Amino acid sequence: MKHKRKSKRKKDKTCDVKGCDEDKKKSLSTTKIKKKTDLKVESSGGRNSYLCKEHYKEYKKATEDERRAKRLSWD
C-alpha cells in the first residue's frame, strides 16, 4: 500500500507575498506569479506559492487579457 505524501507546508497557512499575513486562498505556480505580476513573492523552495484573496484578485486582473484570448481561441 502506497502512502500519500504529506505537505510540509500544512502548518503555514498564510499568503506568500512579502509583508502579507492573510490566510491563503489559492496555490499558483511561483514562476507564473513572478512573470505576470509585480507581486513580491517569497519563494519557500517549492514550485507553488500561496496567495490570499486580495492578491489572487490582483493576479486575476493582471492575467485577464491572456485568459480572455485563450477562451476565444477555443472556438
N, CA, C, O and CB atoms as a CASP TS submission, in Angstrom:
PFRMAT TS
TARGET T0000
AUTHOR 0000-0000-0000
METHOD Language model
MODEL 1
PARENT N/A
ATOM      1  N   MET     1       0.840  -1.179   0.000  1.00  0.00           N
ATOM      2  CA  MET     1       0.000   0.000   0.000  1.00  0.00           C
ATOM      3  C   MET     1       0.887   1.246   0.000  1.00  0.00           C
ATOM      4  O   MET     1       1.781   1.383   0.836  1.00  0.00           O
ATOM      5  CB  MET     1      -0.957  -0.004   1.219  1.00  0.00           C
ATOM      6  N   LYS     2       0.633   2.138  -0.935  1.00  0.00           N
ATOM      7  CA  LYS     2       1.423   3.363  -1.019  1.00  0.00           C
ATOM      8  C   LYS     2       0.845   4.414  -0.089  1.00  0.00           C
ATOM      9  O   LYS     2      -0.370   4.541   0.063  1.00  0.00           O
ATOM     10  CB  LYS     2       1.468   3.890  -2.466  1.00  0.00           C
ATOM     11  N   HIS     3       1.726   5.146   0.514  1.00  0.00           N
ATOM     12  CA  HIS     3       1.302   6.233   1.388  1.00  0.00           C
ATOM     13  C   HIS     3       1.334   7.542   0.618  1.00  0.00           C
ATOM     14  O   HIS     3       2.224   7.777  -0.199  1.00  0.00           O
ATOM     15  CB  HIS     3       2.197   6.317   2.644  1.00  0.00           C
ATOM     16  N   LYS     4       0.363   8.381   0.888  1.00  0.00           N
ATOM     17  CA  LYS     4       0.346   9.692   0.262  1.00  0.00           C
ATOM     18  C   LYS     4       1.396  10.568   0.924  1.00  0.00           C
ATOM     19  O   LYS     4       1.634  10.488   2.129  1.00  0.00           O
ATOM     20  CB  LYS     4      -1.057  10.339   0.360  1.00  0.00           C
ATOM     21  N   ARG     5       2.016  11.407   0.104  1.00  0.00           N
ATOM     22  CA  ARG     5       2.968  12.358   0.666  1.00  0.00           C
ATOM     23  C   ARG     5       2.204  13.463   1.361  1.00  0.00           C
ATOM     24  O   ARG     5       1.198  13.957   0.853  1.00  0.00           O
ATOM     25  CB  ARG     5       3.899  12.937  -0.427  1.00  0.00           C
ATOM     26  N   LYS     6       2.682  13.837   2.499  1.00  0.00           N
ATOM     27  CA  LYS     6       2.045  14.930   3.220  1.00  0.00           C
ATOM     28  C   LYS     6       2.835  16.204   2.977  1.00  0.00           C
ATOM     29  O   LYS     6       4.065  16.206   2.997  1.00  0.00           O
ATOM     30  CB  LYS     6       1.948  14.621   4.736  1.00  0.00           C
ATOM     31  N   SER     7       2.122  17.264   2.752  1.00  0.00           N
ATOM     32  CA  SER     7       2.758  18.546   2.512  1.00  0.00           C
ATOM     33  C   SER     7       3.433  19.048   3.774  1.00  0.00           C
ATOM     34  O   SER     7       2.878  18.959   4.869  1.00  0.00           O
ATOM     35  CB  SER     7       1.741  19.564   2.011  1.00  0.00           C
ATOM     36  N   LYS     8       4.620  19.569   3.608  1.00  0.00           N
ATOM     37  CA  LYS     8       5.337  20.138   4.743  1.00  0.00           C
ATOM     38  C   LYS     8       4.806  21.524   5.070  1.00  0.00           C
ATOM     39  O   LYS     8       5.072  22.062   6.145  1.00  0.00           O
ATOM     40  CB  LYS     8       6.839  20.199   4.456  1.00  0.00           C
ATOM     41  N   ARG     9       4.049  22.102   4.134  1.00  0.00           N
ATOM     42  CA  ARG     9       3.562  23.463   4.299  1.00  0.00           C
ATOM     43  C   ARG     9       2.196  23.531   4.964  1.00  0.00           C
ATOM     44  O   ARG     9       1.633  24.620   5.071  1.00  0.00           O
ATOM     45  CB  ARG     9       3.503  24.142   2.971  1.00  0.00           C
ATOM     46  N   LYS    10       1.648  22.422   5.409  1.00  0.00           N
ATOM     47  CA  LYS    10       0.314  22.400   6.012  1.00  0.00           C
ATOM     48  C   LYS    10       0.186  23.430   7.129  1.00  0.00           C
ATOM     49  O   LYS    10      -0.839  24.103   7.239  1.00  0.00           O
ATOM     50  CB  LYS    10       0.002  21.007   6.554  1.00  0.00           C
ATOM     51  N   LYS    11       1.218  23.555   7.955  1.00  0.00           N
ATOM     52  CA  LYS    11       1.160  24.432   9.118  1.00  0.00           C
ATOM     53  C   LYS    11       1.160  25.902   8.725  1.00  0.00           C
ATOM     54  O   LYS    11       0.561  26.734   9.406  1.00  0.00           O
ATOM     55  CB  LYS    11       2.326  24.148  10.041  1.00  0.00           C
ATOM     56  N   ASP    12       1.834  26.218   7.623  1.00  0.00           N
ATOM     57  CA  ASP    12       1.945  27.593   7.159  1.00  0.00           C
ATOM     58  C   ASP    12       0.719  27.934   6.315  1.00  0.00           C
ATOM     59  O   ASP    12       0.624  27.515   5.162  1.00  0.00           O
ATOM     60  CB  ASP    12       3.254  27.804   6.347  1.00  0.00           C
ATOM     61  N   LYS    13      -0.205  28.681   6.876  1.00  0.00           N
ATOM     62  CA  LYS    13      -1.458  28.959   6.177  1.00  0.00           C
ATOM     63  C   LYS    13      -1.589  30.431   5.821  1.00  0.00           C
ATOM     64  O   LYS    13      -2.683  30.991   5.886  1.00  0.00           O
ATOM     65  CB  LYS    13      -2.640  28.529   7.026  1.00  0.00           C
ATOM     66  N   THR    14      -0.476  31.063   5.444  1.00  0.00           N
ATOM     67  CA  THR    14      -0.519  32.473   5.108  1.00  0.00           C
ATOM     68  C   THR    14      -0.078  32.706   3.671  1.00  0.00           C
ATOM     69  O   THR    14       0.540  31.847   3.041  1.00  0.00           O
ATOM     70  CB  THR    14       0.352  33.272   6.062  1.00  0.00           C
ATOM     71  N   CYS    15      -0.407  33.875   3.180  1.00  0.00           N
ATOM     72  CA  CYS    15      -0.047  34.308   1.833  1.00  0.00           C
ATOM     73  C   CYS    15       1.478  34.413   1.726  1.00  0.00           C
ATOM     74  O   CYS    15       2.143  34.799   2.686  1.00  0.00           O
ATOM     75  CB  CYS    15      -0.722  35.672   1.489  1.00  0.00           C
ATOM     76  N   ASP    16       2.030  34.068   0.556  1.00  0.00           N
ATOM     77  CA  ASP    16       3.477  34.103   0.340  1.00  0.00           C
ATOM     78  C   ASP    16       3.991  35.441  -0.180  1.00  0.00           C
ATOM     79  O   ASP    16       5.183  35.569  -0.463  1.00  0.00           O
ATOM     80  CB  ASP    16       3.863  33.026  -0.620  1.00  0.00           C
ATOM     81  N   VAL    17       3.120  36.439  -0.311  1.00  0.00           N
ATOM     82  CA  VAL    17       3.564  37.758  -0.750  1.00  0.00           C
ATOM     83  C   VAL    17       4.235  38.453   0.428  1.00  0.00           C
ATOM     84  O   VAL    17       3.733  38.431   1.552  1.00  0.00           O
ATOM     85  CB  VAL    17       2.371  38.607  -1.302  1.00  0.00           C
ATOM     86  N   LYS    18       5.369  39.065   0.148  1.00  0.00           N
ATOM     87  CA  LYS    18       6.163  39.708   1.195  1.00  0.00           C
ATOM     88  C   LYS    18       5.334  40.763   1.934  1.00  0.00           C
ATOM     89  O   LYS    18       4.765  41.659   1.311  1.00  0.00           O
ATOM     90  CB  LYS    18       7.428  40.351   0.592  1.00  0.00           C
ATOM     91  N   GLY    19       5.270  40.652   3.245  1.00  0.00           N
ATOM     92  CA  GLY    19       4.557  41.607   4.078  1.00  0.00           C
ATOM     93  C   GLY    19       3.088  41.293   4.299  1.00  0.00           C
ATOM     94  O   GLY    19       2.415  42.034   5.016  1.00  0.00           O
ATOM     95  N   CYS    20       2.571  40.237   3.719  1.00  0.00           N
ATOM     96  CA  CYS    20       1.154  39.887   3.863  1.00  0.00           C
ATOM     97  C   CYS    20       1.006  38.722   4.836  1.00  0.00           C
ATOM     98  O   CYS    20       1.716  37.722   4.731  1.00  0.00           O
ATOM     99  CB  CYS    20       0.531  39.527   2.487  1.00  0.00           C
ATOM    100  N   ASP    21       0.082  38.855   5.780  1.00  0.00           N
ATOM    101  CA  ASP    21      -0.159  37.808   6.773  1.00  0.00           C
ATOM    102  C   ASP    21      -1.569  37.241   6.694  1.00  0.00           C
ATOM    103  O   ASP    21      -2.037  36.600   7.634  1.00  0.00           O
ATOM    104  CB  ASP    21       0.090  38.346   8.160  1.00  0.00           C
ATOM    105  N   GLU    22      -2.247  37.477   5.572  1.00  0.00           N
ATOM    106  CA  GLU    22      -3.609  36.974   5.403  1.00  0.00           C
ATOM    107  C   GLU    22      -3.594  35.465   5.151  1.00  0.00           C
ATOM    108  O   GLU    22      -2.577  34.900   4.751  1.00  0.00           O
ATOM    109  CB  GLU    22      -4.316  37.706   4.240  1.00  0.00           C
ATOM    110  N   ASP    23      -4.740  34.826   5.392  1.00  0.00           N
ATOM    111  CA  ASP    23      -4.869  33.386   5.146  1.00  0.00           C
ATOM    112  C   ASP    23      -4.793  33.099   3.651  1.00  0.00           C
ATOM    113  O   ASP    23      -5.227  33.907   2.830  1.00  0.00           O
ATOM    114  CB  ASP    23      -6.196  32.847   5.729  1.00  0.00           C
ATOM    115  N   LYS    24      -4.238  31.940   3.306  1.00  0.00           N
ATOM    116  CA  LYS    24      -4.101  31.577   1.897  1.00  0.00           C
ATOM    117  C   LYS    24      -5.455  31.194   1.306  1.00  0.00           C
ATOM    118  O   LYS    24      -6.334  30.693   2.007  1.00  0.00           O
ATOM    119  CB  LYS    24      -3.103  30.419   1.732  1.00  0.00           C
ATOM    120  N   LYS    25      -5.608  31.439   0.002  1.00  0.00           N
ATOM    121  CA  LYS    25      -6.830  31.075  -0.706  1.00  0.00           C
ATOM    122  C   LYS    25      -6.517  30.151  -1.881  1.00  0.00           C
ATOM    123  O   LYS    25      -7.186  29.134  -2.065  1.00  0.00           O
ATOM    124  CB  LYS    25      -7.561  32.333  -1.199  1.00  0.00           C
ATOM    125  N   LYS    26      -5.504  30.497  -2.675  1.00  0.00           N
ATOM    126  CA  LYS    26      -5.170  29.742  -3.882  1.00  0.00           C
ATOM    127  C   LYS    26      -3.683  29.431  -3.930  1.00  0.00           C
ATOM    128  O   LYS    26      -2.856  30.156  -3.378  1.00  0.00           O
ATOM    129  CB  LYS    26      -5.586  30.519  -5.136  1.00  0.00           C
ATOM    130  N   SER    27      -3.369  28.341  -4.600  1.00  0.00           N
ATOM    131  CA  SER    27      -1.991  27.938  -4.827  1.00  0.00           C
ATOM    132  C   SER    27      -1.713  28.035  -6.324  1.00  0.00           C
ATOM    133  O   SER    27      -2.416  27.428  -7.132  1.00  0.00           O
ATOM    134  CB  SER    27      -1.723  26.491  -4.290  1.00  0.00           C
ATOM    135  N   LEU    28      -0.680  28.805  -6.691  1.00  0.00           N
ATOM    136  CA  LEU    28      -0.332  29.001  -8.094  1.00  0.00           C
ATOM    137  C   LEU    28       1.163  28.824  -8.297  1.00  0.00           C
ATOM    138  O   LEU    28       1.939  28.872  -7.343  1.00  0.00           O
ATOM    139  CB  LEU    28      -0.775  30.390  -8.575  1.00  0.00           C
ATOM    140  N   SER    29       1.555  28.621  -9.524  1.00  0.00           N
ATOM    141  CA  SER    29       2.963  28.483  -9.866  1.00  0.00           C
ATOM    142  C   SER    29       3.715  29.771  -9.523  1.00  0.00           C
ATOM    143  O   SER    29       3.290  30.864  -9.896  1.00  0.00           O
ATOM    144  CB  SER    29       3.127  28.139 -11.364  1.00  0.00           C
ATOM    145  N   THR    30       4.823  29.634  -8.816  1.00  0.00           N
ATOM    146  CA  THR    30       5.619  30.790  -8.414  1.00  0.00           C
ATOM    147  C   THR    30       6.137  31.538  -9.638  1.00  0.00           C
ATOM    148  O   THR    30       6.142  32.769  -9.652  1.00  0.00           O
ATOM    149  CB  THR    30       6.792  30.353  -7.522  1.00  0.00           C
ATOM    150  N   THR    31       6.568  30.820 -10.653  1.00  0.00           N
ATOM    151  CA  THR    31       7.101  31.480 -11.847  1.00  0.00           C
ATOM    152  C   THR    31       6.026  32.261 -12.592  1.00  0.00           C
ATOM    153  O   THR    31       6.304  33.342 -13.112  1.00  0.00           O
ATOM    154  CB  THR    31       7.728  30.452 -12.778  1.00  0.00           C
ATOM    155  N   LYS    32       4.806  31.738 -12.654  1.00  0.00           N
ATOM    156  CA  LYS    32       3.715  32.463 -13.309  1.00  0.00           C
ATOM    157  C   LYS    32       3.408  33.757 -12.568  1.00  0.00           C
ATOM    158  O   LYS    32       3.198  34.798 -13.190  1.00  0.00           O
ATOM    159  CB  LYS    32       2.454  31.587 -13.388  1.00  0.00           C
ATOM    160  N   ILE    33       3.383  33.694 -11.248  1.00  0.00           N
ATOM    161  CA  ILE    33       3.091  34.880 -10.451  1.00  0.00           C
ATOM    162  C   ILE    33       4.157  35.939 -10.681  1.00  0.00           C
ATOM    163  O   ILE    33       3.839  37.113 -10.874  1.00  0.00           O
ATOM    164  CB  ILE    33       3.000  34.526  -8.955  1.00  0.00           C
ATOM    165  N   LYS    34       5.420  35.531 -10.664  1.00  0.00           N
ATOM    166  CA  LYS    34       6.519  36.488 -10.831  1.00  0.00           C
ATOM    167  C   LYS    34       6.561  37.084 -12.234  1.00  0.00           C
ATOM    168  O   LYS    34       6.883  38.262 -12.385  1.00  0.00           O
ATOM    169  CB  LYS    34       7.844  35.816 -10.526  1.00  0.00           C
ATOM    170  N   LYS    35       6.242  36.298 -13.267  1.00  0.00           N
ATOM    171  CA  LYS    35       6.290  36.784 -14.645  1.00  0.00           C
ATOM    172  C   LYS    35       5.144  37.735 -14.964  1.00  0.00           C
ATOM    173  O   LYS    35       5.332  38.716 -15.685  1.00  0.00           O
ATOM    174  CB  LYS    35       6.263  35.616 -15.606  1.00  0.00           C
ATOM    175  N   LYS    36       3.972  37.454 -14.438  1.00  0.00           N
ATOM    176  CA  LYS    36       2.778  38.164 -14.874  1.00  0.00           C
ATOM    177  C   LYS    36       2.321  39.288 -13.946  1.00  0.00           C
ATOM    178  O   LYS    36       1.440  40.066 -14.313  1.00  0.00           O
ATOM    179  CB  LYS    36       1.678  37.199 -15.031  1.00  0.00           C
ATOM    180  N   THR    37       2.907  39.386 -12.750  1.00  0.00           N
ATOM    181  CA  THR    37       2.512  40.440 -11.815  1.00  0.00           C
ATOM    182  C   THR    37       3.745  41.086 -11.198  1.00  0.00           C
ATOM    183  O   THR    37       4.869  40.622 -11.386  1.00  0.00           O
ATOM    184  CB  THR    37       1.594  39.877 -10.713  1.00  0.00           C
ATOM    185  N   ASP    38       3.514  42.157 -10.462  1.00  0.00           N
ATOM    186  CA  ASP    38       4.597  42.837  -9.751  1.00  0.00           C
ATOM    187  C   ASP    38       4.650  42.418  -8.289  1.00  0.00           C
ATOM    188  O   ASP    38       5.322  43.066  -7.486  1.00  0.00           O
ATOM    189  CB  ASP    38       4.430  44.351  -9.852  1.00  0.00           C
ATOM    190  N   LEU    39       3.956  41.350  -7.934  1.00  0.00           N
ATOM    191  CA  LEU    39       3.930  40.897  -6.548  1.00  0.00           C
ATOM    192  C   LEU    39       5.291  40.369  -6.126  1.00  0.00           C
ATOM    193  O   LEU    39       5.950  39.658  -6.884  1.00  0.00           O
ATOM    194  CB  LEU    39       2.864  39.819  -6.356  1.00  0.00           C
ATOM    195  N   LYS    40       5.706  40.714  -4.927  1.00  0.00           N
ATOM    196  CA  LYS    40       6.979  40.243  -4.370  1.00  0.00           C
ATOM    197  C   LYS    40       6.716  38.957  -3.604  1.00  0.00           C
ATOM    198  O   LYS    40       6.365  38.987  -2.424  1.00  0.00           O
ATOM    199  CB  LYS    40       7.637  41.325  -3.441  1.00  0.00           C
ATOM    200  N   VAL    41       6.886  37.832  -4.278  1.00  0.00           N
ATOM    201  CA  VAL    41       6.598  36.524  -3.692  1.00  0.00           C
ATOM    202  C   VAL    41       7.844  35.990  -3.014  1.00  0.00           C
ATOM    203  O   VAL    41       8.922  35.950  -3.608  1.00  0.00           O
ATOM    204  CB  VAL    41       6.094  35.529  -4.766  1.00  0.00           C
ATOM    205  N   GLU    42       7.686  35.580  -1.766  1.00  0.00           N
ATOM    206  CA  GLU    42       8.778  34.949  -1.031  1.00  0.00           C
ATOM    207  C   GLU    42       8.736  33.464  -1.350  1.00  0.00           C
ATOM    208  O   GLU    42       7.854  32.746  -0.880  1.00  0.00           O
ATOM    209  CB  GLU    42       8.667  35.208   0.519  1.00  0.00           C
ATOM    210  N   SER    43       9.677  33.013  -2.138  1.00  0.00           N
ATOM    211  CA  SER    43       9.707  31.613  -2.533  1.00  0.00           C
ATOM    212  C   SER    43      10.135  30.761  -1.351  1.00  0.00           C
ATOM    213  O   SER    43      11.157  31.026  -0.718  1.00  0.00           O
ATOM    214  CB  SER    43      10.651  31.398  -3.731  1.00  0.00           C
ATOM    215  N   SER    44       9.359  29.751  -1.065  1.00  0.00           N
ATOM    216  CA  SER    44       9.650  28.886   0.079  1.00  0.00           C
ATOM    217  C   SER    44      10.322  27.596  -0.368  1.00  0.00           C
ATOM    218  O   SER    44      10.344  26.617   0.379  1.00  0.00           O
ATOM    219  CB  SER    44       8.367  28.569   0.851  1.00  0.00           C
ATOM    220  N   GLY    45      10.864  27.584  -1.568  1.00  0.00           N
ATOM    221  CA  GLY    45      11.565  26.407  -2.060  1.00  0.00           C
ATOM    222  C   GLY    45      10.710  25.487  -2.905  1.00  0.00           C
ATOM    223  O   GLY    45      11.248  24.643  -3.622  1.00  0.00           O
ATOM    224  N   GLY    46       9.402  25.621  -2.842  1.00  0.00           N
ATOM    225  CA  GLY    46       8.519  24.764  -3.624  1.00  0.00           C
ATOM    226  C   GLY    46       8.206  25.368  -4.975  1.00  0.00           C
ATOM    227  O   GLY    46       8.633  26.480  -5.284  1.00  0.00           O
ATOM    228  N   ARG    47       7.468  24.641  -5.766  1.00  0.00           N
ATOM    229  CA  ARG    47       7.083  25.130  -7.089  1.00  0.00           C
ATOM    230  C   ARG    47       5.931  26.117  -7.002  1.00  0.00           C
ATOM    231  O   ARG    47       5.844  27.051  -7.799  1.00  0.00           O
ATOM    232  CB  ARG    47       6.700  23.966  -7.993  1.00  0.00           C
ATOM    233  N   ASN    48       5.050  25.912  -6.039  1.00  0.00           N
ATOM    234  CA  ASN    48       3.863  26.744  -5.920  1.00  0.00           C
ATOM    235  C   ASN    48       3.980  27.728  -4.772  1.00  0.00           C
ATOM    236  O   ASN    48       4.704  27.509  -3.801  1.00  0.00           O
ATOM    237  CB  ASN    48       2.638  25.882  -5.736  1.00  0.00           C
ATOM    238  N   SER    49       3.237  28.828  -4.918  1.00  0.00           N
ATOM    239  CA  SER    49       3.144  29.826  -3.864  1.00  0.00           C
ATOM    240  C   SER    49       1.674  30.043  -3.563  1.00  0.00           C
ATOM    241  O   SER    49       0.816  29.858  -4.425  1.00  0.00           O
ATOM    242  CB  SER    49       3.844  31.162  -4.271  1.00  0.00           C
ATOM    243  N   TYR    50       1.399  30.431  -2.349  1.00  0.00           N
ATOM    244  CA  TYR    50       0.023  30.658  -1.929  1.00  0.00           C
ATOM    245  C   TYR    50      -0.294  32.142  -1.942  1.00  0.00           C
ATOM    246  O   TYR    50       0.529  32.971  -1.552  1.00  0.00           O
ATOM    247  CB  TYR    50      -0.221  30.073  -0.535  1.00  0.00           C
ATOM    248  N   LEU    51      -1.508  32.469  -2.401  1.00  0.00           N
ATOM    249  CA  LEU    51      -1.971  33.847  -2.429  1.00  0.00           C
ATOM    250  C   LEU    51      -3.252  33.971  -1.623  1.00  0.00           C
ATOM    251  O   LEU    51      -4.087  33.067  -1.615  1.00  0.00           O
ATOM    252  CB  LEU    51      -2.192  34.323  -3.875  1.00  0.00           C
ATOM    253  N   CYS    52      -3.397  35.112  -0.940  1.00  0.00           N
ATOM    254  CA  CYS    52      -4.635  35.391  -0.207  1.00  0.00           C
ATOM    255  C   CYS    52      -5.686  35.883  -1.207  1.00  0.00           C
ATOM    256  O   CYS    52      -5.409  35.990  -2.402  1.00  0.00           O
ATOM    257  CB  CYS    52      -4.396  36.454   0.934  1.00  0.00           C
ATOM    258  N   LYS    53      -6.862  36.174  -0.725  1.00  0.00           N
ATOM    259  CA  LYS    53      -7.966  36.582  -1.582  1.00  0.00           C
ATOM    260  C   LYS    53      -7.636  37.860  -2.355  1.00  0.00           C
ATOM    261  O   LYS    53      -7.899  37.934  -3.556  1.00  0.00           O
ATOM    262  CB  LYS    53      -9.226  36.786  -0.750  1.00  0.00           C
ATOM    263  N   GLU    54      -7.070  38.857  -1.691  1.00  0.00           N
ATOM    264  CA  GLU    54      -6.761  40.135  -2.338  1.00  0.00           C
ATOM    265  C   GLU    54      -5.663  39.994  -3.394  1.00  0.00           C
ATOM    266  O   GLU    54      -5.776  40.554  -4.485  1.00  0.00           O
ATOM    267  CB  GLU    54      -6.340  41.160  -1.292  1.00  0.00           C
ATOM    268  N   HIS    55      -4.610  39.255  -3.078  1.00  0.00           N
ATOM    269  CA  HIS    55      -3.520  39.092  -4.040  1.00  0.00           C
ATOM    270  C   HIS    55      -3.935  38.188  -5.201  1.00  0.00           C
ATOM    271  O   HIS    55      -3.455  38.370  -6.319  1.00  0.00           O
ATOM    272  CB  HIS    55      -2.281  38.518  -3.346  1.00  0.00           C
ATOM    273  N   TYR    56      -4.813  37.225  -4.956  1.00  0.00           N
ATOM    274  CA  TYR    56      -5.325  36.387  -6.041  1.00  0.00           C
ATOM    275  C   TYR    56      -6.165  37.235  -6.996  1.00  0.00           C
ATOM    276  O   TYR    56      -6.114  37.047  -8.211  1.00  0.00           O
ATOM    277  CB  TYR    56      -6.163  35.206  -5.477  1.00  0.00           C
ATOM    278  N   LYS    57      -6.937  38.167  -6.439  1.00  0.00           N
ATOM    279  CA  LYS    57      -7.741  39.074  -7.250  1.00  0.00           C
ATOM    280  C   LYS    57      -6.823  39.937  -8.135  1.00  0.00           C
ATOM    281  O   LYS    57      -7.124  40.183  -9.304  1.00  0.00           O
ATOM    282  CB  LYS    57      -8.634  39.971  -6.343  1.00  0.00           C
ATOM    283  N   GLU    58      -5.713  40.385  -7.562  1.00  0.00           N
ATOM    284  CA  GLU    58      -4.733  41.174  -8.308  1.00  0.00           C
ATOM    285  C   GLU    58      -4.110  40.340  -9.441  1.00  0.00           C
ATOM    286  O   GLU    58      -3.908  40.839 -10.548  1.00  0.00           O
ATOM    287  CB  GLU    58      -3.629  41.696  -7.357  1.00  0.00           C
ATOM    288  N   TYR    59      -3.813  39.079  -9.154  1.00  0.00           N
ATOM    289  CA  TYR    59      -3.265  38.168 -10.169  1.00  0.00           C
ATOM    290  C   TYR    59      -4.275  37.968 -11.299  1.00  0.00           C
ATOM    291  O   TYR    59      -3.901  37.984 -12.472  1.00  0.00           O
ATOM    292  CB  TYR    59      -2.890  36.801  -9.534  1.00  0.00           C
ATOM    293  N   LYS    60      -5.537  37.781 -10.959  1.00  0.00           N
ATOM    294  CA  LYS    60      -6.574  37.576 -11.969  1.00  0.00           C
ATOM    295  C   LYS    60      -6.716  38.795 -12.872  1.00  0.00           C
ATOM    296  O   LYS    60      -6.893  38.654 -14.082  1.00  0.00           O
ATOM    297  CB  LYS    60      -7.912  37.262 -11.302  1.00  0.00           C
ATOM    298  N   LYS    61      -6.639  40.002 -12.287  1.00  0.00           N
ATOM    299  CA  LYS    61      -6.739  41.220 -13.090  1.00  0.00           C
ATOM    300  C   LYS    61      -5.548  41.350 -14.032  1.00  0.00           C
ATOM    301  O   LYS    61      -5.702  41.791 -15.171  1.00  0.00           O
ATOM    302  CB  LYS    61      -6.831  42.453 -12.183  1.00  0.00           C
ATOM    303  N   ALA    62      -4.368  40.970 -13.566  1.00  0.00           N
ATOM    304  CA  ALA    62      -3.158  41.073 -14.388  1.00  0.00           C
ATOM    305  C   ALA    62      -3.174  40.086 -15.550  1.00  0.00           C
ATOM    306  O   ALA    62      -2.572  40.350 -16.591  1.00  0.00           O
ATOM    307  CB  ALA    62      -1.919  40.838 -13.531  1.00  0.00           C
ATOM    308  N   THR    63      -3.847  38.966 -15.389  1.00  0.00           N
ATOM    309  CA  THR    63      -3.856  37.936 -16.432  1.00  0.00           C
ATOM    310  C   THR    63      -5.186  37.883 -17.189  1.00  0.00           C
ATOM    311  O   THR    63      -5.438  36.937 -17.935  1.00  0.00           O
ATOM    312  CB  THR    63      -3.565  36.575 -15.818  1.00  0.00           C
ATOM    313  N   GLU    64      -6.023  38.880 -17.002  1.00  0.00           N
ATOM    314  CA  GLU    64      -7.359  38.878 -17.598  1.00  0.00           C
ATOM    315  C   GLU    64      -7.327  38.811 -19.129  1.00  0.00           C
ATOM    316  O   GLU    64      -8.056  38.021 -19.728  1.00  0.00           O
ATOM    317  CB  GLU    64      -8.113  40.117 -17.161  1.00  0.00           C
ATOM    318  N   ASP    65      -6.491  39.629 -19.756  1.00  0.00           N
ATOM    319  CA  ASP    65      -6.434  39.644 -21.222  1.00  0.00           C
ATOM    320  C   ASP    65      -5.948  38.312 -21.780  1.00  0.00           C
ATOM    321  O   ASP    65      -6.467  37.823 -22.784  1.00  0.00           O
ATOM    322  CB  ASP    65      -5.522  40.768 -21.703  1.00  0.00           C
ATOM    323  N   GLU    66      -4.959  37.735 -21.130  1.00  0.00           N
ATOM    324  CA  GLU    66      -4.421  36.450 -21.577  1.00  0.00           C
ATOM    325  C   GLU    66      -5.476  35.348 -21.475  1.00  0.00           C
ATOM    326  O   GLU    66      -5.614  34.528 -22.382  1.00  0.00           O
ATOM    327  CB  GLU    66      -3.180  36.073 -20.751  1.00  0.00           C
ATOM    328  N   ARG    67      -6.211  35.333 -20.378  1.00  0.00           N
ATOM    329  CA  ARG    67      -7.247  34.317 -20.196  1.00  0.00           C
ATOM    330  C   ARG    67      -8.377  34.508 -21.199  1.00  0.00           C
ATOM    331  O   ARG    67      -8.927  33.527 -21.700  1.00  0.00           O
ATOM    332  CB  ARG    67      -7.799  34.362 -18.766  1.00  0.00           C
ATOM    333  N   ARG    68      -8.730  35.755 -21.498  1.00  0.00           N
ATOM    334  CA  ARG    68      -9.789  36.041 -22.469  1.00  0.00           C
ATOM    335  C   ARG    68      -9.372  35.540 -23.856  1.00  0.00           C
ATOM    336  O   ARG    68     -10.174  34.925 -24.559  1.00  0.00           O
ATOM    337  CB  ARG    68     -10.103  37.566 -22.510  1.00  0.00           C
ATOM    338  N   ALA    69      -8.133  35.800 -24.247  1.00  0.00           N
ATOM    339  CA  ALA    69      -7.635  35.350 -25.552  1.00  0.00           C
ATOM    340  C   ALA    69      -7.634  33.827 -25.637  1.00  0.00           C
ATOM    341  O   ALA    69      -7.944  33.259 -26.684  1.00  0.00           O
ATOM    342  CB  ALA    69      -6.216  35.892 -25.805  1.00  0.00           C
ATOM    343  N   LYS    70      -7.293  33.181 -24.555  1.00  0.00           N
ATOM    344  CA  LYS    70      -7.272  31.718 -24.534  1.00  0.00           C
ATOM    345  C   LYS    70      -8.688  31.155 -24.706  1.00  0.00           C
ATOM    346  O   LYS    70      -8.887  30.172 -25.419  1.00  0.00           O
ATOM    347  CB  LYS    70      -6.646  31.205 -23.216  1.00  0.00           C
ATOM    348  N   ARG    71      -9.663  31.781 -24.051  1.00  0.00           N
ATOM    349  CA  ARG    71     -11.057  31.330 -24.174  1.00  0.00           C
ATOM    350  C   ARG    71     -11.569  31.513 -25.601  1.00  0.00           C
ATOM    351  O   ARG    71     -12.275  30.649 -26.122  1.00  0.00           O
ATOM    352  CB  ARG    71     -11.960  32.099 -23.190  1.00  0.00           C
ATOM    353  N   LEU    72     -11.216  32.632 -26.237  1.00  0.00           N
ATOM    354  CA  LEU    72     -11.680  32.902 -27.596  1.00  0.00           C
ATOM    355  C   LEU    72     -11.069  31.942 -28.607  1.00  0.00           C
ATOM    356  O   LEU    72     -11.681  31.650 -29.634  1.00  0.00           O
ATOM    357  CB  LEU    72     -11.354  34.332 -27.985  1.00  0.00           C
ATOM    358  N   SER    73      -9.881  31.455 -28.326  1.00  0.00           N
ATOM    359  CA  SER    73      -9.225  30.543 -29.265  1.00  0.00           C
ATOM    360  C   SER    73      -9.796  29.130 -29.204  1.00  0.00           C
ATOM    361  O   SER    73      -9.459  28.299 -30.047  1.00  0.00           O
ATOM    362  CB  SER    73      -7.737  30.500 -28.987  1.00  0.00           C
ATOM    363  N   TRP    74     -10.635  28.844 -28.246  1.00  0.00           N
ATOM    364  CA  TRP    74     -11.226  27.508 -28.122  1.00  0.00           C
ATOM    365  C   TRP    74     -12.212  27.213 -29.250  1.00  0.00           C
ATOM    366  O   TRP    74     -12.399  26.058 -29.632  1.00  0.00           O
ATOM    367  CB  TRP    74     -11.929  27.369 -26.776  1.00  0.00           C
ATOM    368  N   ASP    75     -12.837  28.255 -29.777  1.00  0.00           N
ATOM    369  CA  ASP    75     -13.866  28.055 -30.814  1.00  0.00           C
ATOM    370  C   ASP    75     -13.323  27.637 -32.113  1.00  0.00           C
ATOM    371  O   ASP    75     -14.081  27.437 -33.063  1.00  0.00           O
ATOM    372  CB  ASP    75     -14.643  29.273 -31.014  1.00  0.00           C
TER
END
